[in-house]
Amino acid sequence: MKNITIKDIALKAGVAPSTVSAVLNGKTRESRISEQLASRVRGIAADMGYQPNQTAVALRTGKTRVLGLIVEDISNVFFASLAKIIEEEADSIGYKVLYCSTENNEEKARERIRMLSQRQVDGFLITPTPGMRAEIDRLASQHKPLVLMDRYFPGLSVPHVVVDNYDGTQMAMQHLLEKRYRRIAFVTILLDQVQMHQRRQAYEDSLRVAGIPVEENLVLQLPYHCKPEESVQQIREFISENQGLDAIFFATNYVGVYGLEAIKDLGLSIPGQLAVICFDDHDIFRLYSPAITIVKQPVALIAQTAMQLLIRQFEKGAGTPRSSGSFQVLQPAQLVIRAST
């Protein structure tokens, strides 16, 4: 099937190819083309099935109108929701999104950035792994449009949008303490990531303010790459070894799912024998009986704010140095109280 060209459209419309080019590139006003003629040209182009040569457009404009999105795990509910909203926001302004996962693998993360750079994406939206600091710093030094989400690197002047992890955890802990739970365990992931450090810090600070000693044996750190069945076993053993627990705070949603399986295996009732709370929501938490209390992240707000920050960089132009000052946008978390506490 023959590719439809601007010349084909011009011939059918009875106008010059330059007129068609101006219409299809949104330059009708500068070229003094009437809206009536522009509408007719666009209609003919659509009827003929015209598809612009994206390579040619990129060479001419220096823009691919493609964004690169890198997340930790696209199968995770939080990151999947984030990607969906970003894709919708990008569509609304005529951009497409290439997205991929790192699975917190540093080599894979570096390869993803190289791949997207080779595709000449116009901007990056990234939830970085600890090992990506050098690559993020390099993109920033090249003044590439760039926004980090969910986490960031202290000391790097890169725009980032994150939930207030400390305040969200503190709200959850305050809720547990007000319900008179005292022996509260904390199950997290062994990762050198700022958001996980902030959640643990808030857990410990909340206990200290309440006059409750912080017991190291009540904190379980699971290896990130641990198989699900191994994580369930470790949580099961952790609960069995710490008799008399009142409640467990799971630091992220997939760990909370593992925790529910472990609690079920042990035959413990929620919240009668053990209260449960989790940072991040999950469909399972709403459907579980009893439903699980969670700290909810404003996913839509994070995605929309990240896109706004990226668009501002487009408006300033790639290669423009970023102004000094704070680049952090903190979004509030919400405590959603359900039957598990």
Residue pairs with C-beta under 8 A, 6 or more apart in sequence:
3 51
4 45
4 48
4 49
4 50
4 51
6 17
6 20
6 21
6 24
6 50
7 17
8 48
8 50
9 20
9 41
9 44
9 45
9 48
9 50
10 16
10 17
10 19
10 20
12 44
12 48
13 19
13 20
13 40
13 41
13 44
15 37
15 41
18 31
19 31
19 33
19 37
19 41
20 41
20 45
22 28
22 30
22 31
22 33
23 33
23 37
23 38
23 41
23 42
24 41
24 42
24 45
24 50
24 52
28 34
28 35
28 38
54 64
54 65
57 63
57 65
58 64
58 120
63 122
64 119
64 120
64 121
64 122
65 94
65 95
65 96
65 122
66 95
66 96
66 97
66 98
66 119
66 120
66 121
66 122
67 86
67 90
67 95
67 96
67 97
67 98
67 121
67 122
67 123
67 124
67 125
67 310
68 97
68 98
68 99
68 116
68 119
68 121
68 123
68 124
68 125
68 126
69 83
69 86
69 97
69 98
69 99
69 100
69 124
69 125
69 126
70 99
70 100
70 101
70 102
70 109
70 112
70 113
70 116
70 124
70 125
70 126
70 127
70 128
71 79
71 82
71 83
71 99
71 100
71 101
71 102
71 127
72 79
72 101
72 102
72 103
72 104
72 127
72 129
72 150
73 79
73 101
73 103
74 80
74 83
74 99
74 100
74 101
75 101
76 253
76 254
77 253
77 280
77 281
77 282
77 283
78 150
78 253
78 280
78 297
78 299
79 101
79 127
81 299
82 127
82 149
82 150
82 299
82 302
82 303
83 97
83 99
85 299
85 300
85 303
85 304
86 97
86 125
86 303
86 306
86 307
87 97
87 99
89 303
89 304
89 307
90 96
90 97
90 307
93 311
95 122
98 116
98 119
98 121
100 112
100 115
100 116
102 108
102 109
102 112
102 129
102 132
104 129
104 130
104 191
104 224
104 225
105 129
106 129
106 130
106 131
106 132
107 131
109 128
109 129
109 131
109 132
109 135
110 131
110 132
110 135
113 124
113 126
113 132
113 135
113 139
116 124
122 145
122 314
122 318
123 144
123 145
123 146
123 147
123 310
123 313
123 314
124 139
124 144
124 145
124 146
124 147
125 147
125 149
125 306
125 307
125 310
126 132
126 136
126 146
126 147
126 148
126 149
127 148
127 149
127 150
127 151
128 136
128 148
128 151
128 152
128 153
130 191
130 192
130 193
133 153
133 156
136 146
136 148
136 153
136 156
136 158
137 153
137 156
139 146
140 146
140 156
140 157
140 158
140 322
143 318
143 319
143 320
143 321
143 322
144 318
145 310
145 313
145 314
145 318
146 158
146 159
146 310
146 313
147 158
147 159
147 160
147 161
147 306
147 309
147 310
147 313
148 158
148 159
148 160
148 161
149 160
149 161
149 162
149 302
149 303
149 306
150 161
150 162
150 163
150 195
150 302
151 160
151 162
151 193
151 194
151 195
152 158
152 160
152 162
152 194
152 328
153 194
154 194
157 322
157 324
157 327
158 327
159 309
159 313
159 322
159 327
159 329
160 327
160 328
160 329
161 302
161 305
161 306
161 309
161 329
161 331
162 195
162 302
162 328
162 329
162 330
162 331
163 195
163 297
163 298
163 302
163 330
163 331
163 332
163 333
164 330
164 331
164 332
164 333
165 195
165 198
165 199
165 202
165 279
165 333
166 198
166 199
166 201
166 202
167 202
167 332
167 333
168 199
168 202
168 279
168 295
168 297
168 332
168 333
168 334
168 335
169 198
169 199
169 202
169 203
169 206
169 249
169 279
169 295
170 202
170 205
170 206
171 295
171 333
171 335
172 249
172 277
172 279
172 293
172 295
172 335
173 184
173 202
173 203
173 206
173 207
173 249
174 206
175 277
175 293
175 335
175 337
175 341
176 184
176 246
176 247
176 249
176 275
176 277
176 341
177 184
177 206
177 210
179 275
179 341
181 246
181 247
181 275
181 341
182 212
182 246
183 218
183 242
183 244
183 245
183 246
183 247
184 203
184 207
184 218
184 245
184 246
184 247
184 248
184 249
185 218
185 219
185 220
185 238
185 239
185 242
185 245
185 247
185 248
185 249
186 200
186 203
186 218
186 219
186 220
186 248
186 249
186 251
187 219
187 220
187 222
187 235
187 238
187 248
187 249
187 250
187 251
187 255
187 259
188 196
188 199
188 200
188 219
188 220
188 221
188 222
188 250
188 251
188 252
188 255
189 196
189 221
189 222
189 223
189 224
189 251
189 252
189 255
190 221
190 222
190 223
190 224
191 224
196 251
196 252
199 251
199 279
200 219
200 251
203 249
204 214
207 213
207 214
208 214
217 241
217 242
218 242
218 245
220 234
220 235
220 238
222 231
222 234
222 235
222 255
222 258
226 234
228 258
231 255
231 258
232 258
232 261
232 262
232 265
233 262
235 258
235 259
235 262
236 262
236 265
236 266
239 245
239 248
239 262
239 263
239 266
239 268
239 274
240 266
245 274
246 274
246 275
247 271
247 274
247 275
247 276
247 277
247 341
248 259
248 263
248 274
248 275
248 276
248 277
249 277
249 278
249 279
250 256
250 259
250 276
250 277
250 278
250 279
251 278
251 279
252 278
252 279
252 280
253 278
253 279
253 280
253 281
253 282
253 285
253 294
254 282
255 278
256 276
256 278
256 280
256 282
256 285
256 292
256 294
257 282
257 284
259 276
259 278
260 276
260 284
260 288
260 292
263 270
263 274
263 276
268 274
270 276
270 290
270 292
270 340
271 290
271 339
271 340
271 341
275 293
275 340
275 341
276 292
276 293
276 340
276 341
277 292
277 293
277 294
277 295
277 340
277 341
278 285
278 292
278 293
278 294
278 295
279 294
279 295
280 294
280 295
280 296
280 297
281 294
281 296
281 297
281 336
282 294
284 292
285 291
285 292
285 294
285 338
286 292
286 338
288 340
289 339
290 338
290 339
290 340
291 338
291 339
291 340
292 338
292 340
293 335
293 336
293 337
293 338
293 339
293 340
293 341
294 335
294 336
294 338
295 333
295 334
295 335
295 336
296 333
296 334
296 335
296 336
297 331
297 333
298 331
298 332
298 333
298 334
301 331
302 331
305 329
305 331
309 329
313 320
313 322
